Amino acid sequence: MLGSYSISGLSIVTPEKLFEDSSIKVEKGNITGIGSKADYDIDVKGRYYCYPAIINVHDHMRGNYLPKVGPKEGTYYLNWHFWDEDLKSAPVYHEREKNPVEDLYLLSAYKNLFSGVVTVNDHFPHNINGKYIPALPIKVNQNYTLAHAVESFALDWGDGIEVEHRRAIEKNFPFIIHCAEGFDAETQSAVQTLKKLDCFDDHNVLIHCIGFSDEDIKSTQKAGATIVWCPGSNMFMFNVTCKIRKILDAHINVAIGTDATHSGSPNILEEIRFAAQTYKKMYDEELDEKILFDMTTINPAIAFRMQHQIGSIEEGKLADLLLVKPRHDDPYKAFVDIRMEDIELLTLDGKPVYGSAEFEDLFKQYEVDYTQIKVKKRNKVVVGDPAGLMARIRNAVGFKKSFDFIPIDD
């Protein structure tokens, strides 16, 4: 197997600057040089931008299925619990459950992979998702503790808030919890409840926070916690999202997640654009594209306490790379406007997992088990066999099922 390689002729987006017409060297899964070349070099002749691979900080990988399930027309939910009841009684839920759970997880892996993600968090207990994660073609973070939420009607995940939070401190893991996802008094008191339990600090990764008061924002800033923004899911279920401008003004670490496609955007690329559109509608001003870039790269790495490994292109970090044919000259505008078909190469620890046919020899050099597909009539190669997965799903449900987040041409 190939020991090292480089890709030259790139515009490389690093924390310090944009390196134009440069090269990146990969060795043993790590970035070992910017401006360096290996004996095996691929020259892309200035056609592509190179970003760190995207991180999806919040997903529910058993629930990436379509169509969406939401409130009746003209109404919105009081809290997440009403959506959960609607989901579990919906015809699509029963259709989804015709598929083996391992195929649902694989479907979710491809949802993320086809949108430039190689690291994702599945907000489910380890005893539920642990046996499916090792077989997936992307990294699913397993270094976390969790609770579902603080309410008395929360799902019974983990071993209790206090126990799970203490484990997070002991292991230096994030403690992940849905927070203030609704407007009843119990749901809106989430921050106060966590503070009373002495479970509110910089380990906390707080999902949604749509019911946050200004005082909750101040408490979160003081604690050093992360807020995960999922505007697609929030607006669909509640017609409102968190006070994102006040949260950003408080210099809180914010990361964007997709949530499950039963309520959220089809993938992280669509979620990024929806976040920009939502911010514009809320405040009549543009959200800086660099902020959106950080929300899906370094900020989730910080939330996962993995910023020394992933989240930016720097020597010594893992070679999780995203090569894109840009639609704009500005690297951050180009990032926000990425479409699935624009991805030219995606690597996980240096290993290619998705790309254009131009990079097929790199897949061969790494001895990747891959298949050839077409996306928007372009020849692509991808780890595993997503076309075979789609065939199994269609056989399970009895008709030609399709998903917006799987871009394979039939």
C-alpha positions as CSV (number, residue, x, y, z in Angstrom):
1,M,0.0,0.0,0.0
2,L,1.1,3.5,-0.8
3,G,3.3,5.0,2.0
4,S,3.0,8.7,1.1
5,Y,1.6,10.9,-1.6
6,S,1.0,14.5,-2.4
7,I,-1.4,16.6,-4.4
8,S,-0.1,19.7,-6.1
9,G,-1.6,22.6,-7.9
10,L,-4.1,23.3,-5.1
11,S,-5.4,26.3,-3.3
12,I,-5.2,25.2,0.3
13,V,-7.3,26.9,3.0
14,T,-5.4,26.9,6.3
15,P,-6.1,28.8,9.5
16,E,-3.3,31.3,8.7
17,K,-3.8,31.9,5.0
18,L,-4.8,30.7,1.6
19,F,-1.8,28.9,-0.1
20,E,-2.4,29.2,-3.8
21,D,-0.8,26.9,-6.4
22,S,0.6,24.8,-3.6
23,S,0.9,21.2,-2.6
24,I,0.0,19.0,0.4
25,K,1.9,15.9,1.5
26,V,0.2,13.0,3.3
27,E,2.1,10.3,5.1
28,K,0.7,7.5,7.3
29,G,-2.6,9.2,7.5
30,N,-1.3,12.6,8.6
31,I,-0.6,15.9,6.9
32,T,3.2,16.1,6.9
33,G,3.8,19.2,4.7
34,I,2.2,22.1,3.0
35,G,4.3,23.1,0.0
36,S,6.0,19.6,0.0
37,K,5.8,16.9,-2.5
38,A,6.1,13.1,-2.4
39,D,7.4,10.7,-5.1
40,Y,3.8,9.9,-5.9
41,D,2.3,13.3,-6.8
42,I,-1.0,14.2,-8.4
43,D,-1.0,17.6,-10.1
44,V,-4.5,19.1,-10.3
45,K,-3.3,22.2,-12.2
46,G,-4.9,24.8,-10.1
47,R,-8.5,23.6,-10.5
48,Y,-9.4,22.8,-6.9
49,Y,-9.7,24.3,-3.4
50,C,-8.5,22.1,-0.5
51,Y,-10.4,22.4,2.8
52,P,-10.5,20.3,5.9
53,A,-13.2,17.7,5.6
54,I,-16.5,18.8,7.1
55,I,-17.6,17.7,10.6
56,N,-21.3,17.0,11.3
57,V,-21.5,17.6,15.0
58,H,-25.1,16.3,15.4
59,D,-26.9,13.6,13.6
60,H,-29.3,10.8,14.4
61,M,-28.0,8.1,12.1
62,R,-30.9,5.7,12.5
63,G,-33.3,8.5,11.4
64,N,-31.8,9.6,8.1
65,Y,-34.8,8.7,6.0
66,L,-37.5,10.6,4.0
67,P,-40.0,12.0,3.8
68,K,-40.0,14.4,6.7
69,V,-42.5,14.1,9.6
70,G,-43.7,17.4,11.0
71,P,-46.6,19.3,12.5
72,K,-49.9,19.7,10.9
73,E,-50.2,22.6,8.4
74,G,-50.4,26.0,10.2
75,T,-49.2,24.6,13.5
76,Y,-45.9,24.0,15.2
77,Y,-44.7,21.9,18.2
78,L,-44.6,23.0,21.8
79,N,-41.5,20.7,22.4
80,W,-39.6,17.8,20.8
81,H,-41.8,15.2,22.5
82,F,-44.8,15.9,20.3
83,W,-42.7,15.5,17.1
84,D,-41.3,12.1,18.5
85,E,-44.9,10.9,19.0
86,D,-45.8,11.9,15.4
87,L,-42.7,10.3,14.0
88,K,-43.3,6.9,15.6
89,S,-46.9,6.8,14.4
90,A,-46.1,7.9,10.8
91,P,-46.3,5.5,7.9
92,V,-42.7,6.5,6.9
93,Y,-41.4,5.3,10.3
94,H,-42.9,1.8,9.7
95,E,-41.5,1.8,6.1
96,R,-38.1,2.8,7.5
97,E,-38.2,-0.1,10.0
98,K,-38.5,-2.6,7.2
99,N,-34.8,-2.1,6.6
100,P,-32.0,-3.7,8.7
101,V,-30.6,-1.3,11.2
102,E,-27.1,-1.8,9.8
103,D,-28.4,-0.6,6.4
104,L,-29.9,2.5,8.0
105,Y,-26.6,3.3,9.5
106,L,-24.8,2.7,6.2
107,L,-27.3,5.0,4.5
108,S,-26.5,7.7,7.0
109,A,-22.8,7.2,6.5
110,Y,-23.3,7.9,2.8
111,K,-25.5,10.9,3.5
112,N,-22.5,12.4,5.3
113,L,-19.8,11.1,3.0
114,F,-21.5,12.5,-0.2
115,S,-21.6,15.9,1.4
116,G,-17.9,16.1,2.4
117,V,-18.2,14.8,5.9
118,V,-15.8,12.2,7.3
119,T,-16.5,12.8,11.1
120,V,-20.0,12.7,12.5
121,N,-21.6,12.3,15.9
122,D,-24.6,10.0,16.3
123,H,-26.5,11.2,19.3
124,F,-27.5,7.8,20.5
125,P,-26.3,5.7,23.5
126,H,-23.2,3.5,22.9
127,N,-25.2,0.3,23.6
128,I,-27.5,1.1,20.6
129,N,-25.0,2.3,18.0
130,G,-21.8,0.7,19.0
131,K,-22.2,-2.5,17.0
132,Y,-22.9,-0.7,13.8
133,I,-20.2,2.0,13.8
134,P,-17.1,-0.1,13.1
135,A,-18.4,-1.3,9.7
136,L,-19.1,2.3,8.4
137,P,-16.9,4.0,5.8
138,I,-16.6,7.2,7.8
139,K,-15.6,8.1,11.4
140,V,-18.4,8.2,13.8
141,N,-17.2,9.7,17.1
142,Q,-17.4,7.3,20.0
143,N,-15.7,9.4,22.6
144,Y,-18.6,11.1,24.2
145,T,-21.1,10.8,27.0
146,L,-24.7,11.8,26.8
147,A,-28.2,12.2,28.0
148,H,-31.2,12.8,25.8
149,A,-32.6,15.8,27.6
150,V,-33.3,17.1,31.1
151,E,-37.1,16.8,31.0
152,S,-39.1,14.2,33.0
153,F,-40.3,12.9,29.7
154,A,-36.9,12.6,28.1
155,L,-35.8,9.4,26.5
156,D,-34.0,7.0,28.8
157,W,-30.5,7.3,27.4
158,G,-27.3,6.8,29.3
159,D,-26.9,6.3,33.0
160,G,-28.3,9.6,34.2
161,I,-27.1,13.2,33.7
162,E,-24.9,13.3,36.7
163,V,-23.2,10.0,36.0
164,E,-22.7,10.7,32.3
165,H,-21.4,14.3,33.0
166,R,-18.9,13.0,35.6
167,R,-17.6,10.4,33.0
168,A,-17.1,13.2,30.5
169,I,-14.9,15.0,32.9
170,E,-12.9,11.9,33.9
171,K,-12.4,10.9,30.2
172,N,-12.1,14.4,28.8
173,F,-15.0,13.7,26.5
174,P,-17.9,16.0,25.5
175,F,-21.2,15.6,27.3
176,I,-23.9,15.9,24.7
177,I,-27.5,16.7,25.4
178,H,-30.6,18.2,23.8
179,C,-31.2,21.5,25.5
180,A,-34.3,23.8,25.6
181,E,-35.8,22.2,22.5
182,G,-39.2,23.7,23.1
183,F,-41.2,26.2,25.0
184,D,-43.0,24.6,27.9
185,A,-41.7,25.6,31.4
186,E,-39.8,22.3,32.1
187,T,-38.0,22.4,28.7
188,Q,-37.1,26.0,29.0
189,S,-35.6,25.5,32.5
190,A,-32.9,23.1,31.1
191,V,-29.9,25.3,31.9
192,Q,-31.1,26.0,35.4
193,T,-31.6,22.2,35.9
194,L,-28.1,21.4,34.6
195,K,-26.6,24.1,36.9
196,K,-28.4,22.7,39.9
197,L,-27.0,19.3,39.2
198,D,-23.5,20.9,38.9
199,C,-23.4,19.5,35.3
200,F,-22.9,22.7,33.3
201,D,-19.3,23.5,32.1
202,D,-17.1,23.4,29.1
203,H,-17.7,19.7,28.4
204,N,-21.3,20.4,27.6
205,V,-22.4,20.3,23.9
206,L,-25.9,21.7,23.9
207,I,-28.2,20.8,21.0
208,H,-30.8,23.3,19.6
209,C,-31.2,25.8,22.6
210,I,-34.2,27.4,20.8
211,G,-35.8,28.2,24.2
212,F,-32.8,30.0,25.6
213,S,-33.2,33.3,27.5
214,D,-30.6,36.0,27.5
215,E,-29.5,34.7,30.9
216,D,-29.1,31.2,29.5
217,I,-26.8,32.6,26.9
218,K,-24.7,34.4,29.5
219,S,-24.5,31.2,31.6
220,T,-23.4,29.2,28.5
221,Q,-20.7,31.8,27.7
222,K,-19.5,31.7,31.3
223,A,-19.4,27.9,31.3
224,G,-17.5,27.7,28.0
225,A,-20.0,25.2,26.6
226,T,-20.8,24.6,22.9
227,I,-24.1,25.3,21.2
228,V,-25.1,23.2,18.2
229,W,-27.3,25.1,15.7
230,C,-29.7,23.0,13.6
231,P,-31.8,25.7,11.9
232,G,-33.3,23.4,9.3
233,S,-34.8,21.1,11.9
234,N,-35.7,24.0,14.2
235,M,-37.6,26.0,11.6
236,F,-39.4,22.9,10.3
237,M,-40.6,21.8,13.8
238,F,-41.0,25.1,15.6
239,N,-40.9,27.9,13.1
240,V,-38.1,29.5,15.2
241,T,-34.5,28.8,15.9
242,C,-32.1,29.9,18.6
243,K,-31.0,33.6,19.2
244,I,-28.0,32.9,17.0
245,R,-26.7,36.5,16.7
246,K,-26.7,37.0,20.5
247,I,-25.0,33.7,20.9
248,L,-22.3,34.6,18.4
249,D,-21.9,38.1,19.9
250,A,-21.3,36.3,23.3
251,H,-18.3,34.4,21.6
252,I,-19.8,31.0,22.4
253,N,-18.4,28.1,20.3
254,V,-21.2,27.3,17.8
255,A,-21.2,24.3,15.5
256,I,-23.8,23.4,12.8
257,G,-25.4,19.9,12.8
258,T,-28.0,18.4,10.4
259,D,-30.1,16.5,12.9
260,A,-31.9,13.6,11.2
261,T,-33.4,14.1,7.8
262,H,-36.9,13.2,9.2
263,S,-36.8,16.8,10.4
264,G,-33.7,18.5,9.2
265,S,-31.9,19.4,5.9
266,P,-30.9,16.6,3.5
267,N,-27.2,17.0,4.3
268,I,-24.7,19.4,5.9
269,L,-24.1,21.3,2.6
270,E,-27.8,22.2,2.5
271,E,-27.8,23.0,6.2
272,I,-25.0,25.5,5.8
273,R,-26.9,27.4,3.1
274,F,-30.1,27.2,5.1
275,A,-28.2,28.7,8.1
276,A,-27.1,31.6,5.9
277,Q,-30.6,32.2,4.6
278,T,-32.1,31.9,8.1
279,Y,-29.7,34.4,9.5
280,K,-30.4,36.8,6.7
281,K,-34.2,36.6,7.2
282,M,-33.8,37.0,11.0
283,Y,-31.5,40.0,11.0
284,D,-31.5,41.4,7.5
285,E,-27.8,41.1,7.3
286,E,-25.4,38.5,5.9
287,L,-23.6,36.0,8.1
288,D,-19.9,36.0,7.3
289,E,-19.0,32.9,5.2
290,K,-15.9,32.4,7.3
291,I,-18.1,32.0,10.4
292,L,-20.1,29.3,8.6
293,F,-16.9,27.6,7.5
294,D,-15.6,27.5,11.2
295,M,-19.0,26.2,12.3
296,T,-18.5,23.0,10.3
297,T,-14.8,22.5,10.7
298,I,-12.8,23.8,13.7
299,N,-15.7,24.6,16.0
300,P,-17.2,21.0,16.0
301,A,-13.6,19.7,16.5
302,I,-13.4,21.9,19.6
303,A,-16.8,20.6,20.7
304,F,-15.5,17.0,20.4
305,R,-12.3,18.1,22.2
306,M,-10.4,16.8,19.0
307,Q,-9.1,20.2,17.7
308,H,-5.5,18.9,17.9
309,Q,-6.4,16.1,15.4
310,I,-9.1,17.4,13.0
311,G,-10.9,20.6,11.9
312,S,-8.2,22.4,10.1
313,I,-5.3,21.8,7.6
314,E,-2.1,21.9,9.7
315,E,1.0,19.8,9.7
316,G,0.6,16.9,12.2
317,K,-3.2,16.7,12.0
318,L,-5.1,13.8,10.4
319,A,-5.3,14.1,6.6
320,D,-9.1,14.5,6.4
321,L,-9.3,16.5,3.3
322,L,-12.0,17.9,1.0
323,L,-11.0,18.9,-2.6
324,V,-13.7,20.9,-4.4
325,K,-14.2,22.5,-7.8
326,P,-15.1,26.0,-6.7
327,R,-18.0,28.1,-7.8
328,H,-16.4,31.4,-6.5
329,D,-13.0,32.8,-6.3
330,D,-13.4,33.6,-2.6
331,P,-12.6,30.4,-0.7
332,Y,-15.3,30.9,2.0
333,K,-18.0,31.9,-0.5
334,A,-17.0,28.8,-2.5
335,F,-17.2,26.7,0.6
336,V,-20.8,27.8,1.4
337,D,-21.8,27.1,-2.2
338,I,-20.5,23.5,-2.4
339,R,-22.8,21.0,-4.1
340,M,-22.4,17.3,-3.9
341,E,-21.3,17.1,-7.5
342,D,-18.5,19.6,-6.8
343,I,-16.6,17.2,-4.6
344,E,-13.5,16.0,-6.4
345,L,-11.8,14.1,-3.6
346,L,-12.6,13.3,0.0
347,T,-10.0,11.6,2.3
348,L,-10.3,10.0,5.7
349,D,-7.0,9.7,7.5
350,G,-5.4,10.2,4.1
351,K,-7.3,7.3,2.6
352,P,-9.5,8.2,-0.4
353,V,-13.2,7.5,0.2
354,Y,-15.0,9.5,-2.5
355,G,-13.8,11.3,-5.6
356,S,-13.8,11.8,-9.3
357,A,-12.4,9.3,-11.7
358,E,-9.3,11.4,-11.9
359,F,-8.3,10.0,-8.5
360,E,-9.1,6.3,-9.2
361,D,-5.5,5.3,-9.2
362,L,-5.1,6.7,-5.6
363,F,-8.0,4.4,-4.6
364,K,-6.1,1.5,-6.2
365,Q,-2.8,2.5,-4.5
366,Y,-4.5,2.5,-1.1
367,E,-6.2,-0.8,-1.9
368,V,-9.6,0.7,-1.2
369,D,-12.7,-1.6,-1.9
370,Y,-14.5,0.8,-4.1
371,T,-17.2,1.0,-6.8
372,Q,-17.7,3.2,-9.8
373,I,-20.8,5.5,-9.9
374,K,-22.2,8.4,-11.8
375,V,-23.2,11.7,-10.1
376,K,-24.7,14.3,-12.4
377,K,-23.5,12.2,-15.3
378,R,-19.9,12.5,-14.0
379,N,-17.8,9.4,-13.3
380,K,-17.0,9.0,-9.6
381,V,-15.5,6.4,-7.4
382,V,-16.6,5.7,-3.8
383,V,-15.6,3.3,-1.0
384,G,-18.0,0.4,-0.7
385,D,-21.2,0.0,-2.7
386,P,-23.9,2.6,-2.2
387,A,-25.7,1.5,-5.3
388,G,-26.0,-2.0,-3.8
389,L,-27.2,-0.5,-0.6
390,M,-30.0,1.4,-2.5
391,A,-30.9,-1.9,-4.3
392,R,-31.4,-3.6,-0.9
393,I,-33.5,-0.7,0.5
394,R,-35.7,-0.8,-2.6
395,N,-36.1,-4.5,-2.3
396,A,-37.0,-4.1,1.4
397,V,-39.7,-1.5,0.9
398,G,-41.0,-2.8,-2.4
399,F,-40.7,0.2,-4.6
400,K,-38.0,2.5,-6.2
401,K,-37.1,4.5,-3.1
402,S,-34.8,7.5,-3.5
403,F,-33.2,10.1,-1.2
404,D,-32.1,13.6,-1.8
405,F,-28.8,13.0,-0.1
406,I,-27.8,10.0,-2.2
407,P,-26.8,11.6,-5.6
408,I,-26.2,8.4,-7.6
409,D,-27.5,8.5,-11.1
410,D,-29.8,5.4,-11.9
